[in-house]
Amino acid sequence: MDCCSMHCCSHGHLFTRRQWIWSTALASVATMLDGGVGPYGSTAAAQTAETASAALEVLRNSISVDVHTHGGATGIVSEAPPNDDLAKGMRAGSLAVACLADVPDAPILKRNEAGVLTAGTPEPGQLYKYHLGRLDWIDELVAHYGLRRALSAADLEAAHSAGDPAIVGDLEGLDFLDGKLERLEEAHQRGVRHVQLVHYTPNDIGDFQTGTVTHQGLTLFGAEVIRACHRLGFVCDVAHATEDTVKAAVKVATKPLLLSHTALSGSLAMGPTPLIGRQISRDHAQAIAETGGAIGIWHFFPSIEKYVDGLKEMVDVVGVDHVCVGTDQQVSPGILQDYSKWVHLVGAMLTGGFTPQEAGKIVGGNYMRIFRAAVG
């Protein structure tokens, strides 16, 4: 083993990179314990060293995944240049994989008087040009800032085994296609492996939850896009799509679908929220589960304990095999803005009633099943 993959402790002992990462995460939890009360208040995840150790054991045994993120305050939706913030946070909390989402319609998004995101009208080619620039941003991130790019399940397994944080290239909305499926193939060639059909901009694929219904669901072109996703090897994400669009997508899909970031409609754990238009019904959720897919729960909850309750709400509807974590970090304040707290989330799941096996499924195993089926 070369010296680049080893670290020395103060006593002269040598640790492999993976052992060093686990010890770093344990030290992070220990620091929180010493402080008594963590940044979320009194959290179940940080009450005992036994919980911390059990949480880390889950993360050792599972490839953990945030199935929808923008990479924090200086991430891909910011104007900041690529940096090592994401890699540092993932290492600190032992998060293995981040599905890092470019937002192709970002240049035309704005909030209305009610604070809801809406889209303006793009100039011809504007969204495609912006999307290509964000792919260049990711190329630089991977080349210089401590992250592996995963193109297959084998890549994710190798990264986890080595203790290296990895990203899955993700696109939140295919508005840049403009009817050209060859642009989807180009994205695959550039390293993207996870795509969301719709976002906030009207497109020719289908209707989205917070917009005017114009297609009454999925279009014929939208069905072509889903089939192309399956053929090329993308995780197909139907977040933001209306229930009618999703139910039509389910009829077309021959591989598991993902709905990466939402919560159950009327979630008591979330409480009153301006995001009610983005929550989903029980039928909506069950349609995803019927494909073998999963629903990611975002982090817009009052506390980490309430987040665990939000996971339970969805598990009660679709079962533990069909729920995952999709934080939507860093769109607006949430309970998991810092990935150094990832291990605390797992601890909260364990103290909140999930078994280690169930926690392992939710924090990564369920997404890995979908990824293997869709990407290989």
KELUM-158543 format. One record per atom (N, C-alpha, C, CB): residue in three letters; x negated, z negated, y negated. Coordinates in steps of 0.02 Angstrom, whole numbers, plus 50000, padded with zeros to 5 digits. Glycine has a CB too. Layout:
// KELUM-158543
ALAXZY...
//
This chain:
// KELUM-158543
MET499575000050060MET500005000050000MET499565000049938MET500484993849999ASP499715004749890ASP499285005049831ASP499454999549781ASP499335011849798CYS498994998249735CYS499084992649689CYS499644993849640CYS498444991349652CYS499855000149630CYS500395001549583CYS501064998949608CYS500435009049570SER501114997949674SER501754995649702SER501744988249717SER501934999449765MET501264984549688MET501214977449700MET501134973649635MET500624975949747HIS501334967349635HIS501274963049577HIS500954956449598HIS501964961849544CYS500544953549555CYS500214947149571CYS500594941449539CYS499484947249548CYS500694935949576CYS500984930049547CYS500424925449523CYS501444926349598SER500604919949490SER500104915649459SER499664912149511SER500434910449415HIS499904912049574HIS499514908749626HIS499084913649665HIS499984905049673GLY499074919949643GLY498654924849675GLY498974928349734GLY498034921649698HIS499604926649750HIS499934930049805HIS500174936949782HIS500524925849832LEU500254941449829LEU500484948149813LEU501204949049838LEU500024953449844PHE501614952249797PHE502304953749816PHE502384961349815PHE502814950349768THR502794963949861THR502984970949855THR503434971549793THR503334973549919ARG503514977849770ARG503944979049711ARG504644976249723ARG503984986549695ARG504914977349784ARG505604975149798ARG505644967549797ARG505844977849866GLN505164964149828GLN505164956849827GLN505114954149756GLN504584954049870TRP504714957549716TRP504624955349646TRP505274956049607TRP504074959349612ILE505644961349620ILE506284962349585ILE506784956949604ILE506574969249600TRP506824955349670TRP507294950049690TRP507084943349659TRP507314949449767SER506434941949656SER506224935549627SER506364935349553SER505484934349640THR506304941149519THR506464941449448THR507194940049435THR506274948349419ALA507634942949477ALA508344941849470ALA508514934549483ALA508744946249517LEU508204931549533LEU508324924449548LEU508104920049491LEU507964922449613ALA507534921849460ALA507294918149402ALA507794918549344ALA506604920649379SER508104924449336SER508614925349284SER509194920649294SER508854932649282VAL509424920149357VAL509974915549372VAL509764908349362VAL510234916649443ALA509144906749383ALA508894899949376ALA508874897949302ALA508204899349407THR508674902549259THR508654901149187THR509354899549162THR508364907149149MET509844903249186MET510534902049165MET510764895149189MET510994907449193LEU510564893349250LEU510744886749276LEU510434881249234LEU510514886149349ASP509804882049216ASP509464877049177ASP509804875949110ASP508734878949166GLY510084881549083GLY510414881049018GLY511094877849021GLY510474887748987GLY511354877049082GLY512004873749090GLY512584878449082GLY512064868149042VAL512664881449024VAL513224885849010VAL512954892648990VAL513684882948955GLY513174897849026GLY512914904549013GLY513294908048957GLY512964908749076PRO513124914348945PRO513414918048889PRO514154919348896PRO513064924448880TYR514444918648956TYR515164919648965TYR515544913048964TYR515294923449029GLY515204907548949GLY515504901048957GLY515304898449025GLY516274901348949SER515714894149053SER515564891149119SER515764896049173SER515914884349129THR515294899849200THR515454904949249THR515304902449319THR515074911349235ALA515754904449366ALA515664902449436ALA515024905149464ALA516254904749477ALA514794911149439ALA514204914349467ALA513574910349457ALA514124921149437ALA513574905749408ALA512954902249391ALA512994894749403ALA512764903549320GLN513434892449446GLN513514885349456GLN513004882349504GLN514204883849481THR512814886149554THR512364883349604THR511834888449624THR512744881149666ALA511254885849644ALA510724890149669ALA510934893649733ALA510084886149681GLU511364890449773GLU511614893549835GLU512004899849820GLU512034888549874THR512414899549767THR512804905449748THR512344911049727THR513294903749692ALA511834909349687ALA511354914349665ALA511004917649723ALA510834911249617SER510794913549771SER510454916149830SER510914920649871SER510184910349873ALA511544918549878ALA512034922549916ALA512164929249881ALA512684918749925ALA512204929049814ALA512324935249776ALA511744940049785ALA512424933649701LEU511134937449782LEU510554941749791LEU510524944649861LEU509924937949775GLU510754940749910GLU510764943249978GLU511244949149984GLU510954937750027VAL511814948849950VAL512274954549949VAL511934960649920VAL512914952849908LEU511554959649866LEU511224965249832LEU510634967949872LEU510994963149763ARG510334963749913ARG509814966249958ARG510114970850012ARG509444960349991ASN510694968850036ASN510994972250093ASN511434978150073ASN511404967450132SER511604978750009SER512044984049986SER511714988049930SER512714981049961ILE511844994549929ILE511624998649872ILE512154997849819ILE511525006249892SER512024993649769SER512534992149719SER512564997649666SER512394985349686VAL513174998949642VAL513295004649598VAL513785002849543VAL513555010749638ASP513595004249480ASP514085004549426ASP514305011849424ASP513785002049356VAL514935013149444VAL515145020049454VAL515325023749389VAL515745020149500HIS515295020149332HIS515405023549268HIS515095019449212HIS516165024649255THR514565022049182THR514235018649127THR513935023749079THR513695013849153HIS513855021549017HIS513505025748968HIS512815022948951HIS513915026448905GLY512615017648988GLY511925015348983GLY511765010548927GLY511485021048977GLY512275007048901GLY512135001948851GLY512115004648780GLY511494998748866ALA511925000248734ALA511965001748662ALA511505007448642ALA511794995548622THR510965008348677THR510495013748659THR510505019148713THR509775011048650GLY511075019948747GLY511135024548802GLY511315031548781GLY511625022148850ILE511605035248828ILE511685042448819ILE512205044348766ILE511875045548885VAL512665039848748VAL513155041548697VAL512925039248628VAL513825038448713SER512335036248624SER512055034248560SER511635039848531SER511635027748567GLU511385038948471GLU510935043848441GLU510205041848452GLU511075044548366ALA510095036548492ALA509415034148504ALA509065038848553ALA509435026948533PRO508405039448547PRO508025043348596PRO508015039648663PRO507305044648571PRO507845042948717PRO507795039548782PRO507315033648777PRO507565044448836ASN507455028448816ASN507055022348814ASN507115018748882ASN507275017648756ASP506765013148889ASP506765009648953ASP507255003848957ASP506075007148968ASP507725003348910ASP508204997848910ASP508624997648974ASP508664998248850LEU508865003448996LEU509285003749055LEU508905001549117LEU509565010749065ALA508305004049125ALA507905002249184ALA507744994749184ALA507245006249185LYS507574991949126LYS507424984849122LYS508024980549141LYS507184982949051GLY508604982249115GLY509214978449130GLY509394978849203GLY509784980949088MET509344984849232MET509504985649302MET509034981549346MET509484993049322ARG508404981649330ARG507924977649369ARG508074970249363ARG507204979049346ALA508234967949303ALA508354960849292ALA508954958349331ALA508464959449218GLY509464962549340GLY510064960349375GLY510124962949446GLY510654962349337SER509614966749469SER509614969649536SER510184974649547SER509664964149588LEU510374978349494LEU510824983949502LEU510424989949527LEU511194985549435ALA510644992949582ALA510264998449612ALA510395005149579ALA510424998849685VAL511025006549562VAL511215013249540VAL511695012949481VAL511535017149598ALA511575017149431ALA512035017949375ALA512255025249372ALA511715015749308CYS512905026449374CYS513165033249364CYS513205034349289CYS513875034149399LEU512705037849263LEU512585038349191LEU512975044249163LEU511835038949175ALA513485042749123ALA513965047849102ALA513815050749033ALA514655044949103ASP513655057049032ASP513655061148971ASP514395062248951ASP513275067948982VAL514525062648886VAL515205063748862VAL515205070248822VAL515455057748818PRO515355075848854PRO515295082348819PRO515725083048757PRO515455087648867ASP516295079548754ASP516715080248694ASP516565075048641ASP517445079848713ALA516015071248649ALA515845066048601ALA515815068448528ALA515185063048620PRO515545074448514PRO515485076448443PRO516155077248407PRO515125082948439ILE516705077748443ILE517345078848409ILE517825072948417ILE517675085148436LEU517575067348444LEU518005061448453LEU518015057048391LEU517775057448513LYS518595054248376LYS518665049448322LYS519245044848339LYS518775052948253ARG519275039148305ARG519825034448317ARG520365035448263ARG519575027148317ASN520995035348285ASN521545035948238ASN521705029048207ASN522165038848272GLU522235028648168GLU522395022448134GLU522545016748182GLU522995023448089ALA522755018348243ALA522905013248293ALA522275011448333ALA523445015748341GLY521715014648317GLY521105013148352GLY521025016848417GLY521055005948366VAL521465021748430VAL521435025648492VAL521005031748482VAL522155027648515LEU520575033348531LEU520155039248527LEU520565045548532LEU519615039048582THR520435050248487THR520755056748488THR520215061948476THR521325057348436ALA520365068148493ALA519865073548487ALA520085078548434ALA519765077048554GLY519595080848396GLY519715086448351GLY519655093048389GLY519235086248292THR519615098448352THR519555105048382THR518835107248380THR520005110248346PRO518525108548438PRO517825110548437PRO517715117648413PRO517525109848506GLU517135118848384GLU516935125648368GLU516765129248433GLU516325125648319PRO516815135848435PRO516635139448497PRO515925137748520PRO516705147048486GLY515865135648582GLY515215134148611GLY514925127348592GLY514745139248591GLN515265123648548GLN514995117248523GLN514895112148579GLN515445114348470LEU515395111348622LEU515355106248673LEU514845108048727LEU516045105048704TYR514805114448743TYR514305116748792TYR513605115548766TYR514415124248808LYS513485117048703LYS512825115948674LYS512645108548674LYS512795118748603TYR513115104348655TYR512995097148654TYR512845094548725TYR513595093348624HIS513235096848773HIS513145094848843HIS512435096648867HIS513665098348888LEU512205102548852LEU511525104548873LEU510995100048841LEU511395111848855GLY511115098148778GLY510645093548745GLY510625086748779GLY510835092648673ARG511195084348803ARG511205077948838ARG510865078448906ARG511935075548847LEU510905084148939LEU510535085049001LEU509785084748988LEU510715091749035ASP509565087548932ASP508855087048913ASP508665079748902ASP508715091148850TRP509115075848871TRP509005068748858TRP508895065048924TRP509605065648820ILE509305066648975ILE509235063349040ILE508585065449073ILE509825065149085ASP508395071749067ASP507755073949095ASP507185069749068ASP507635081449080GLU507185068549003GLU506655064548972GLU506695057248995GLU506705064948895LEU507295054649001LEU507395047749024LEU507075046849094LEU508145045949026VAL507215051449138VAL506965050949207VAL506215051949209VAL507315056049252ALA505965056449167ALA505245058049169ALA504815052249144ALA505115064149127HIS505075048149098HIS504625043449064HIS504855036149063HIS504545045748994TYR505465034549086TYR505705027749072TYR505955023949134TYR506265028149022GLY505625024949190GLY505695020449247GLY506315021049288GLY505665013749223LEU506635026949288LEU507235027949328LEU507145033949375LEU507845029049282ARG507395033249435ARG507415038949481ARG508075042649471ARG507335036649555ARG508065049249480ARG508675053149481ARG508865054349554ARG508595059949442ALA509485052749572ALA509715053649641ALA510105060049648ALA510135047549664LEU509895064249694LEU510245070449708LEU510595070349776LEU509755076249706SER510485065049814SER510775064449880SER510815057049899SER510365068349933ALA511195055649952ALA511235048749976ALA510545046349999ALA511735048250034ALA510145050850028ALA509475048850049ALA509055046649990ALA509135054750085ASP509145049749931ASP508795047649871ASP508985040549851ASP508925052549813LEU509635039049856LEU509875032349838LEU509605027149886LEU510635032149837GLU509595028849950GLU509335024250000GLU508595022949989GLU509465026950070ALA508215028249974ALA507495027449963ALA507355023249901ALA507155034349956ALA507735024349847ALA507635020549786ALA507785013149797ALA508085023249730HIS508325011749833HIS508505004749846HIS507985001449890HIS509185004249880SER507745005049940SER507225002249984SER506595000549946SER507075007150040ALA506425004749896ALA505825003649857ALA505924998649800ALA505575010149829GLY506554996849786GLY506694992449730GLY506674995849663GLY506224986749730ASP506775002549662ASP506765006449600ASP507475007849577ASP506365013049610PRO507645006549514PRO508315008349490PRO508405015949489PRO508435005449421ALA509015018149504ALA509155025349507ALA509775026949466ALA509255027649580ILE509825033249445ILE510435035549411ILE510725041449450ILE510275037649338VAL511395041849447VAL511755047749469VAL511995051249405VAL512355046049517GLY511795057449395GLY512015061149336GLY512765062249337GLY511645067849331ASP513095060649282ASP513825060449279ASP514055064049216ASP514095053149281LEU514625067449219LEU514915070649160LEU515625068049151LEU514925078449168GLU515765065349092GLU516445062749078GLU516855068049042GLU516405056249036GLY517145072449081GLY517545077849054GLY517195084549062GLY517705076548981LEU517585089649082LEU517305096349092LEU517565101149039LEU517485098949161ASP517655098648979ASP517925102648924ASP517445108348905ASP518055098248864PHE516805107548920PHE516305112548902PHE516325118748947PHE515615109448904LEU516705118549002LEU516715124249047LEU517015130449015LEU517115122449110ASP517545129448975ASP517885135148943ASP518075140448994ASP517435138248889GLY518305138149052GLY518525142849104GLY517975145949145GLY518915148149073LYS517355143849135LYS516775146949168LYS516505142349222LYS516225148749116LEU516675143749284LEU516455139549339LEU515705139749349LEU516805141649403GLU515385145049326GLU514655145449333GLU514305139849294GLU514395152249309ARG514635137149243ARG514345131549206ARG514345125149249ARG514725130349140LEU514815124649294LEU514825119049341LEU514245119549389LEU515495118749379GLU514115125549413GLU513545126549458GLU512885125149421GLU513545133749486GLU512855127149358GLU512255125749318GLU512145118249312GLU512325128949248ALA512685114449301ALA512615107149296ALA512345104249361ALA513295103849280HIS512565106849417HIS512305104549482HIS511555106049487HIS512685107949540GLN511355111949466GLN510645113649468GLN510225109249422GLN510555120949447ARG510525106649369ARG510175102149322ARG510185094849345ARG510495102749254GLY510475093449403GLY510435086649431GLY511055082449426GLY509905083149398VAL511605085149401VAL512235081549398VAL512545081349468VAL512735084749347ARG512825075549487ARG513145074849552ARG513825071449549ARG512685070949598HIS514085070449489HIS514705066649481HIS515045069349418HIS514575058749475VAL515655071849425VAL515995074849367VAL516715072349362VAL515985082549372GLN516925071249300GLN517615069249284GLN517975075149254GLN517625063149235LEU518575076449277LEU518925082649259LEU519145082849186LEU519525083449302VAL519425077349160VAL519705077249093VAL519475071049056VAL520475077649095HIS519535071248989HIS519345065548948HIS519865064948892HIS518615066148920TYR519665066048830TYR520125065548773TYR520275072348741TYR519845060848721THR519965077548764THR520045084148734THR520495088448778THR519365087548722PRO521015091448751PRO521425095948792PRO520995101448823PRO521995098948751ASN521075102648888ASN520715108048919ASN521175111748967ASN520095105348956ASP520895116549003ASP521295120849047ASP521275118449119ASP521055127949043ILE521125111949130ILE521085109149197ILE521705105049213ILE520465104849204GLY521915100849166GLY522505096649178GLY522645092049120GLY522405092549242ASP523175088049126ASP523375083549072ASP522995076849078ASP524135082249075PHE522885073749020PHE522555067249019PHE523025061948992PHE521905067448977GLN522885055649009GLN523375050248999GLN523575049148927GLN523095043949026THR523105049648881THR523245047848811THR523405053948768THR522655044148782GLY523515059648798GLY523655065748760GLY524355068348773GLY523155071048778THR524525073648738THR525175076948747THR525175080748813THR525325081648688VAL525695079848852VAL525745083448916VAL525915090748902VAL526295080148962THR525465095148924THR525575102248912THR525575106348977THR525035104948867HIS525265103649029HIS525205107349092HIS525665104849147HIS524495107149116GLN525985098949135GLN526385095649188GLN525965094349250GLN527005100049206GLY525345092449239GLY524905090649294GLY524275094749297GLY525265091349359LEU524085096749356LEU523475100549368LEU523625108049362LEU523175098949438THR523175111749331THR523255118949325THR522965122449386THR522925121549260LEU523095128949391LEU522795132849444LEU522035132949437LEU523065140049443PHE521795133249374PHE521065132849364PHE520805125949383PHE520885134449290GLY521195120849369GLY520995114149389GLY520905113549464GLY521505109049364ALA521345116649501ALA521285116649574ALA520645120349595ALA521895119949607GLU520485125749561GLU519855129349575GLU519265124849561GLU519815135749532VAL519295120949508VAL518745116449490VAL518645111249545VAL518875113049422ILE519175108349570ILE519115103349624ILE518805106449686ILE519805100349641ARG519035112449704ARG518735115749762ARG517995117249751ARG519115122149778ALA517825119149689ALA517115120449673ALA516705114049677ALA517055123549603CYS516995108449655CYS516645101949660CYS516485100449733CYS517085096249630HIS516965101449777HIS516865100249848HIS516335105049876HIS517515101049886ARG516355111249856ARG515895116249882ARG515175114949859ARG516105123249861LEU515095113249796LEU514435112349767LEU514125105649785LEU514465112949692GLY514545100449793GLY514295093849809GLY514295089149751GLY513605094349836PHE514885088249721PHE514995083349667PHE515485077949691PHE515245086749603VAL515385071749669VAL515925066849670VAL516435069249618VAL515675059549655CYS517065069949638CYS517585072249593CYS517965066149567CYS518075077249628ASP517935065149501ASP518195059149467ASP518825061149428ASP517665055949421VAL519375057649441VAL520005059249407VAL520205053949356VAL520565060149458ALA519725049949332ALA519865045249278ALA520135049049218ALA519235041149260HIS520565045749180HIS520895048449120HIS521455053349136HIS520385051849076ALA521505055949197ALA522025060749213ALA522695057249220ALA521845064549278THR523235060749203THR523905057949212THR524055057149286THR524425062449178GLU524565053049299GLU524765052049369GLU524975058549402GLU525335046949373ASP525325062949365ASP525525069349394ASP524915073649410ASP525995073049346THR524415073449365THR523815077349377THR523455074749439THR523345077049317VAL523415068149445VAL523075065149502VAL523435066749567VAL523015057549493LYS524085066249567LYS524455067549629LYS524395074849650LYS525195065749620ALA524335079349601ALA524215086349618ALA523505087349644ALA524345090849557ALA523035083649614ALA522335084049636ALA522265081649708ALA521875080049590VAL522645076549725VAL522625073849793VAL522835079149844VAL523075067649799LYS523315083349826LYS523545088549872LYS523015093949882LYS524185091749845VAL522585094949832VAL522065100049836VAL521445097349870VAL521885102549766ALA521295090949859ALA520665087949881ALA520595087849957ALA520605080949854THR520005089449980THR519835088850051THR519285083750062THR519625095750080LYS519075080450007LYS518575075150010LYS518835069349968LYS517875077549984PRO518555063249977PRO518805057449939PRO518735058549864PRO518425051249960LEU519235056249827LEU519225056449754LEU519045049549727LEU519905058749726LEU518755049449668LEU518605043349632LEU519005043049568LEU517845042749617LEU519255037149551LEU519515035949484LEU519085030349456LEU520305034049485SER518615032049413SER518025027749402SER518125021749357SER517495031849374HIS518595021849310HIS518645016149264HIS519355015349237HIS518155016949206THR519665009849257THR520355008349238THR520505001149260THR520855013449271ALA521144999349259ALA521384993049287ALA522114994149306ALA521304987049235LEU522394989449343LEU523084990049364LEU523554989449304LEU523264984749417SER524064993649303SER524554993449249SER524864986449243SER525104998649261GLY524884983949182GLY525154977349169GLY524714971649193GLY525814976749201SER524064973049201SER523604968049228SER523654961349192SER522894970649222LEU523824956149229LEU523854949449201LEU523144946949185LEU524204944549249ALA522664949249223ALA521974947149212ALA521704949849146ALA521534949449269MET521884956049129MET521684958849064MET522074955649007MET521784966349064GLY522714954649018GLY523144952148964GLY523314957748915GLY522804946448928PRO523584955948857PRO523754961048807PRO523144965248789PRO524044957748744THR523234971848787THR522664976248776THR522894982848745THR522304977648842PRO522494985648700PRO522654992348675PRO522524997848726PRO522254993648612LEU522244995948784LEU522065000848835LEU522625001948886LEU521444998548871ILE523224999748870ILE523775000148918ILE523895007348940ILE524404997248888GLY523785012148895GLY523885019148912GLY523395021848963GLY523855023248851ARG522865018148975ARG522355020249023ARG522385016249088ARG521665019448992GLN522835011449092GLN522935008049156GLN523335012649203GLN523305001249145ILE523345010849267ILE523685015149315ILE524185011249357ILE523175018649361SER524705014749380SER525225011649420SER524995010549492SER525865015849418ARG525385006949529ARG525235005849600ARG525245012549638ARG525745000949631ASP525725016749624ASP525765023349658ASP525155027649642ASP526415026949638HIS524955027349579HIS524375031149555HIS523755028949595HIS524255029949479ALA523665022449601ALA523095019749637ALA523125021449711ALA523055012149628GLN523715020849741GLN523785022249812GLN523655029549829GLN524475020249836ALA523805034049782ALA523665041149793ALA522915042249801ALA523935045349735ILE522505038849760ILE521775039349766ILE521545036549833ILE521435035649708ALA521805030749851ALA521595027649914ALA521755032049974ALA521935020749922GLU522305035849970GLU522495040050027GLU521985045550041GLU523175043150013THR521575047249992THR521045052250003THR520415049150034THR520875055849937GLY520425042550042GLY519815039050063GLY519395036950003GLY519405043350109GLY519665037849944GLY519295036549882GLY519335029349859GLY519535041049829ALA519175028349795ALA519165021649767ALA519315021749693ALA518475018249780ILE519515015849668ILE519675014849597ILE519165009949568ILE520395012149588GLY518825012049515GLY518355007749481GLY518695003549428GLY517785011849450ILE518524997249425ILE518814992749375ILE518324991749318ILE519004985849407TRP518554993249257TRP518124992549198TRP518024985249179TRP518424996349139HIS517614983949128HIS517424976949114HIS517764974149052HIS516674976549105PHE518334976849034PHE518684974548973PHE519164968748989PHE519064980348941PHE518864963149008PHE519234957149026PHE518984951248984PHE519154955649102PRO519394946048977PRO519194940348935PRO518594936548960PRO519764935748927SER518464936649025SER517914932749054SER517724935849121SER518114925349063ILE517164933649147ILE516944936349212ILE517414934149268ILE516224934149228GLU517704928049261GLU518194925749311GLU518824930149309GLU518374918349298LYS519044931949249LYS519624936349242LYS519474943249270LYS519844936749169TYR518844945449263TYR518654951849292TYR518744951649368TYR517924953649274VAL518514946249399VAL518604945549471VAL519354945649489VAL518274938949497ASP519764942449447ASP520484942749457ASP520744949949453ASP520854938349406GLY520454953849407GLY520644960849400GLY520464964849462GLY520304963949340LEU519884963449492LEU519714966549556LEU520234964849609LEU519014964349578LYS520424958349611LYS520914956149661LYS521584959649652LYS521004948549657GLU521784960649589GLU522424964049577GLU522424970949610GLU522554964749501MET521864974549602MET521844981249632MET521764980949707MET521264985249601VAL521374976149732VAL521294975349805VAL521974973949837VAL520804969649821ASP522394970049805ASP523054968549831ASP523484974849839ASP523404963449786VAL523334979949799VAL523724986049801VAL523444991149852VAL523754989249732VAL522784992049852VAL522494997449892VAL522024995149948VAL522115002149847GLY521844988649948GLY521394986249999GLY520674986149975GLY521444990350061VAL520274982050007VAL519584980849984VAL519134986949993VAL519284974950020ASP519334991650036ASP518934997650048ASP519015002849993ASP519115000750114HIS519445001549944HIS519605006749895HIS519545004249822HIS520305009249906VAL519104999349812VAL518984996549745VAL518234996449733VAL519304989449737CYS518034997849671CYS517324997549653CYS517254995249580CYS516985004449664VAL516644995249555VAL516504992949487VAL516304998849445VAL515954987549487GLY516695000249392GLY516535005549344GLY516605002649274GLY516995011749354THR516074999749248THR516134995649188THR516364999349127THR515474992449174ASP516155005649118ASP516235009449056ASP515805006449001ASP516975009449034GLN515265003349021GLN514785000548972GLN514505006248930GLN514204996649008GLN514475006548869GLN514555001748816GLN515055004348766GLN513895000248782VAL515635006448789VAL516135009348745VAL516395004348694VAL516705012248785SER516574998448717SER516794993148672SER516624986548705SER517564993648655PRO516644980948670PRO516414974648700PRO516764973048766PRO516524969048652GLY516364971248815GLY516614969348880GLY516184963648908GLY516614975248928ILE516334961548969ILE515994955648996ILE515354957349032ILE516454952049044LEU515174963849037LEU514554965649072LEU514154970649031LEU514724968549142GLN514024968948968GLN513644973348925GLN512904973348941GLN513744971348853ASP512674968448979ASP511974967648995ASP511894967449071ASP511674961148962TYR511544972249100TYR511484972549173TYR511094966749203TYR511164979049192SER510744962949162SER510424956949189SER510944952149217SER509984953549136LYS511584953049198LYS512124948749222LYS512464951549285LYS512644947949168TRP512214957149311TRP512514960149371TRP512534955249429TRP512144966549392VAL511984951749440VAL511954946949495VAL512454941249485VAL511234944049502HIS512594939549422HIS513084934349408HIS513794936749424HIS513044932249334LEU513914943249413LEU514564946049433LEU514664945349508LEU514614953449412VAL514154946949547VAL514204946349620VAL514314939049639VAL513574949149654GLY513964934549606GLY514074927449619GLY514784925249604GLY513594923349578ALA515064927849549ALA515754926149531ALA516244928849583ALA515924928949462MET516094934649611MET516524937349664MET516514932849725MET516304944449683LEU515924930349742LEU515864926049801LEU516224919349791LEU515124924749817THR516134916349733THR516474909949720THR517214910949706THR516144906349661GLY517404917249689GLY518104918649675GLY518504920549737GLY518144924149626GLY518194920449796GLY518584921549856GLY518404927549898GLY519274922049839PHE517974931949873PHE517754937649913PHE517204935449962PHE517514943349868THR517214938150022THR516674936950069THR516074941250050THR516904938450142PRO515484939650075PRO514904943950060PRO515024951150081PRO514284941250095GLN515354952250137GLN515484959050160GLN515964962650112GLN515784959050230GLU516474959150089GLU516944962150041GLU516604963649975GLU517544957550030ALA516204958949951ALA515834959949888ALA515374965949894ALA515434953749870GLY515034966649951GLY514584972349961GLY514954978949958GLY514234971650027LYS515554979249985LYS515954985349981LYS516124987049909LYS516594984650023ILE516354982049872ILE516594983149804ILE516024985049757ILE516964977049777VAL515454981549763VAL514914982849716VAL514484988949735VAL514474976849711GLY514654992349788GLY514264998349803GLY514455002049866GLY513564996549808GLY514634998449919GLY514765001649982GLY515315006849981GLY514934996550033ASN515845005549944ASN516395010249940ASN516195016749904ASN517005007049905TYR515815015949850TYR515575021949814TYR515105025849859TYR515235020049748MET514665022449895MET514185025849938MET514555029949991MET513715020849971ARG515115027450016ARG515515031350064ARG515755037850032ARG516115027150089ILE516005037349972ILE516255043149936ILE515685047949921ILE516615041049870PHE515125045249898PHE514545049349880PHE514295053249941PHE513985045049850ARG514235049849998ARG513995053250058ARG514465058850079ARG513925048250116ALA515125057650074ALA515605062650093ALA515605068650045ALA516295059650096ALA515505067249981ALA515545072549931ALA514885076249920ALA515785069649866VAL514335072549921VAL513685075349901VAL513235076449961VAL513345070649852GLY513245071650008GLY512805072250067GLY512155068550059GLY512675079450081
//
